[in-house]
Amino acid sequence: MNYSIIRLITAGTLMLGAASASANLITNGDFETGADPGSFTTITAPGALPDWTVDTGSIDYIGTYWQDASVVGNRSVDLSGNDAGSIRQSFATTASGLYEVKFSLSGNPDGAPAIKTLRVSLRDSSSALILQQDFTFDTSAALNDHTNMGWVTRSLVFQAFDSQTTLHFLSLTSGGWGPALDEVSVNAVPVPAAVWLLGSALLGVGLIARKRGGDA
């Protein structure tokens, strides 16, 4: 086999791996930046955490009240403070680019209902809806208390419309015990030139193999 083809395939694979890593477009996605909430602090709309806006209702900014999703911090958010609330953050995007939203989800174990519902939506710069999806967490599971919240990772992929997108998290659980949120990230999903390069290299290998088979 031609060793230049081997090097081409290897280079393409390395480029693909490097391109798959991208910076988080969300700032303070783990909610660790901000005034110390102590056990927890209720923030009522219109209000703010650093880099986030509280849009509706109220949220609880959680400190030491329960275990957060991260191994390096101790803060998270209950999206139902005194009642159902919501938060949002805008970030730069490229029109037609693909992006993955990822976050950790749990639920306040202190009160009913057991099923906590979170709505995630994305809107463009004109507030037109791009994508909307609901997620649930069942706090009746065995592993859901203040010392073990049973955090799970959830994600969705969307295509941006223009140069700015706004991410909204909305509690659909009324009362003061809602869905818990932590570790929010948005990353570009690359479709790099390396994919084309790797595919071309593999095609070249096939053509060479066919030619040599025909010459035999």
C-alpha positions in Angstrom: 0.0 0.0 0.0 1.3 3.5 -0.8 2.7 5.0 2.4 1.7 8.5 1.3 -1.9 7.4 1.5 -1.4 6.0 5.0 0.1 9.4 6.1 -2.9 11.1 4.5 -5.4 9.0 6.4 -3.5 9.5 9.6 -3.4 13.2 9.1 -7.1 13.4 8.3 -7.9 11.4 11.5 -5.8 13.7 13.6 -7.4 16.8 12.1 -10.9 15.4 12.8 -10.0 14.7 16.4 -8.6 18.2 16.9 -11.6 19.9 15.2 -14.1 18.1 17.4 -13.0 20.1 20.5 -14.4 23.7 20.7 -14.7 26.3 23.3 -17.9 26.6 25.4 -19.9 29.6 24.1 -21.8 29.9 27.4 -20.2 31.9 30.2 -20.8 31.0 33.9 -22.5 27.8 32.7 -21.7 26.1 36.0 -23.0 29.1 38.0 -19.8 29.3 40.1 -19.3 33.0 39.3 -21.4 35.3 41.5 -22.0 36.4 45.1 -22.0 33.5 47.5 -25.6 32.4 47.9 -24.9 30.6 51.2 -27.4 27.8 51.4 -29.5 29.4 48.6 -30.7 32.8 47.5 -34.0 33.5 45.7 -33.7 35.8 42.7 -36.9 37.4 41.3 -37.4 38.6 37.7 -36.2 41.0 36.5 -33.0 40.0 38.1 -29.6 38.6 37.2 -26.8 36.2 37.9 -23.5 37.0 36.3 -24.0 36.4 32.5 -27.6 35.2 33.0 -30.9 37.1 33.1 -33.8 35.9 35.1 -36.8 36.4 32.8 -39.9 35.3 34.6 -41.0 34.2 38.0 -38.1 33.5 40.3 -35.3 31.0 40.7 -33.2 29.7 43.6 -29.5 30.2 43.3 -28.2 27.2 45.2 -25.0 27.1 47.2 -24.5 24.5 49.9 -28.2 23.4 50.1 -27.5 20.3 47.9 -24.9 18.5 45.9 -24.2 20.2 42.6 -23.3 18.3 39.4 -19.7 19.3 39.3 -16.7 17.9 41.2 -15.0 21.3 41.4 -17.8 23.6 42.6 -20.9 23.7 44.8 -23.5 25.9 42.9 -26.5 25.2 40.7 -30.0 26.6 40.1 -33.5 25.6 41.0 -35.6 27.0 38.2 -38.7 27.2 40.5 -37.9 29.7 43.3 -41.1 31.0 44.8 -42.8 29.8 41.6 -41.8 28.7 38.1 -39.0 30.9 36.7 -36.7 31.1 33.7 -33.2 32.2 32.7 -31.6 33.1 29.4 -28.2 33.9 27.9 -27.3 35.1 24.4 -24.2 34.0 22.6 -22.5 34.4 19.2 -23.2 31.9 16.4 -22.7 31.5 12.7 -25.7 31.3 10.4 -26.4 27.7 9.4 -23.8 26.4 11.9 -24.6 23.4 14.0 -24.3 23.6 17.8 -24.9 21.2 20.7 -26.5 22.3 24.0 -25.5 20.2 26.9 -26.5 20.5 30.6 -26.9 18.6 33.8 -30.5 18.0 35.1 -31.9 17.0 38.4 -34.9 18.1 40.6 -35.6 19.6 43.9 -36.3 16.6 46.2 -38.2 18.6 48.9 -41.7 18.8 47.4 -44.3 17.7 44.9 -44.8 17.0 42.1 -42.2 14.2 41.8 -41.8 14.8 38.0 -40.0 18.1 37.4 -40.2 19.5 33.8 -37.8 21.8 32.1 -38.3 23.5 28.8 -35.2 24.4 26.7 -35.7 26.8 23.8 -33.4 28.6 21.4 -34.3 31.8 19.5 -32.5 33.9 16.9 -31.7 37.6 17.2 -35.3 38.6 16.1 -36.7 36.2 18.9 -37.9 33.7 16.3 -38.1 30.2 17.7 -35.4 27.9 16.4 -36.0 24.8 18.5 -37.9 23.9 21.7 -37.7 20.7 23.7 -39.0 19.6 27.2 -37.1 17.4 29.6 -38.3 15.7 32.8 -36.6 14.4 35.9 -38.3 12.0 38.4 -37.4 12.8 42.0 -39.1 9.7 43.3 -36.0 7.7 42.2 -34.0 6.1 45.0 -30.9 8.3 44.3 -32.3 11.8 44.7 -31.6 13.7 48.0 -29.5 16.6 49.1 -26.3 14.5 49.2 -26.9 12.6 46.0 -29.1 14.5 43.5 -28.8 11.9 40.8 -27.7 14.4 38.1 -28.1 13.3 34.5 -26.7 14.8 31.3 -29.1 15.9 28.6 -28.3 17.5 25.2 -29.8 18.7 21.9 -28.4 19.9 18.6 -29.7 22.9 16.7 -28.8 24.9 13.6 -28.3 28.7 14.1 -30.2 31.2 12.0 -27.9 34.2 12.3 -25.0 35.7 14.3 -26.7 35.6 17.7 -28.7 32.9 19.5 -30.4 33.1 22.9 -30.7 30.0 25.1 -33.7 29.9 27.5 -34.3 27.5 30.4 -37.9 27.6 31.7 -39.4 25.6 34.6 -42.8 24.1 33.8 -43.2 23.0 37.4 -45.3 25.3 39.6 -44.6 25.8 43.2 -41.2 26.2 44.9 -39.6 22.8 44.0 -38.6 22.7 40.4 -36.0 21.3 38.0 -32.4 21.8 39.0 -29.8 22.9 36.4 -26.0 22.9 36.3 -23.1 22.6 33.9 -24.6 24.3 30.8 -22.5 24.4 27.7 -22.9 25.2 24.0 -20.3 24.0 21.5 -20.0 24.1 17.8 -20.5 20.8 16.0 -17.7 20.8 13.4 -18.0 19.4 9.9 -14.3 19.8 9.2 -12.4 19.6 6.0 -10.8 16.6 7.6 -13.9 14.6 6.9 -13.6 15.3 3.2 -9.8 14.6 3.4 -10.3 11.3 5.1 -13.0 10.2 2.7 -10.9 11.2 -0.3 -7.9 9.2 1.1 -10.1 6.1 1.7 -11.5 6.5 -1.9 -7.9 6.7 -3.1 -7.0 3.5 -1.3 -10.0 1.7 -2.9 -9.1 2.9 -6.4 -5.4 1.8 -5.9 -6.6 -1.6 -4.7 -8.9 -2.0 -7.6 -6.2 -1.0 -10.1 -3.7 -3.5 -8.6 -6.4 -6.2 -8.7 -7.0 -5.5 -12.3 -3.3 -5.6 -13.1 -2.8 -9.0 -11.5 
